[in-house]
Amino acid sequence: MSRIIYVNGRYVPHRGAAIHVEDRGLQFADGVYEVFPVFAARIQNLTEHLARLNDSLTALRIGWPVSRTVLPMLIEQIRLRNGIEHGLIYLQATRGVAPRDHAFPRNPIAPTLIISGRHIDRARRTAQAAEGVQLVSMPDQRWSRRDIKSVSLLANMLAKQSAVEAGAFEALMLDSDGYITEGAASTFWIVDQDGTLVTRPLSQDILPGVTRRRVLELARDMGLRVAERKIHLDELAQAREAFLTSATLFVMPVNQIDTIVIGNGGPGVVTDALRTQYIENLGSEGGGSSQH
Ligand code: PDD
């Protein structure tokens, strides 16, 4: 099946799909994006991802490129036309095309909308989750509005590249006081030495992860003790477990951070339980409140 991508009102072959050279997304990273997970041929957590898209668009004062009722249909069309069972839908909306000038164009312009889909090898992810992944810590060099899912990902991209070059799976980014913000493309969690599940509270310092929200709900339903507080790098040596969450990773165990082996060096029991429950909820008919 050849890949089909949606660009500004048309479904076109992925090869050769194009936008204008003066798109402000290209010139200024003046745009936002979303990654919608697809599991068992269904878009997951759709309502939450659309709500976050709305927050990102509002923060940058970009209008909705198509109506909120039409967008889910376009997303589903891309899933269908690309035959995606397990994978992701990537959506990018930019302010649109205008002669290069830092300020917004004086006259209203139509936002650019791109929607594409990609398969994920679930078996590979499952194998990774059975082992756990390694992280490398480094300073968080991003701007101060990390809550906006902006396509301006230079610092994230460089952090991830450093991690990969060090043989690790993901970067773990630290604020100027040595507290962990998040991964380059994921939310970070630990089970601390008291057995409490911990993740950083929401603020402009991190992206409000949709998976984060789901996992918090799940943890509370499972009766786990949960705290939203900052985690210091120095605390990791005592942590019982650590894991990452994101739309594409779900719950991914972490077995090592820098030279620190977490717990017994394999996925922890709480992490495993959360991963299993999270995936079960996705697979079930009513899984995710946002099925349409
Ligand atoms: N990344 N933090 C950052 C910086 C992220 O980029 C992401 C997601 C998350 C997790 O958010 P969510 O649970 O809503 O996926 C946290 C996506 C997957 C990406 O950029 O590809």
Boltz pocket constraint, residues with backbone or C-beta under 6 A from the ligand:
constraints:
  - pocket:
      binder: B
      contacts: [[A, 35], [A, 146], [A, 156], [A, 182], [A, 183], [A, 184], [A, 185], [A, 186], [A, 187], [A, 207], [A, 208], [A, 209], [A, 210], [A, 211], [A, 212], [A, 245], [A, 246], [A, 247], [A, 248]]
      max_distance: 6.0
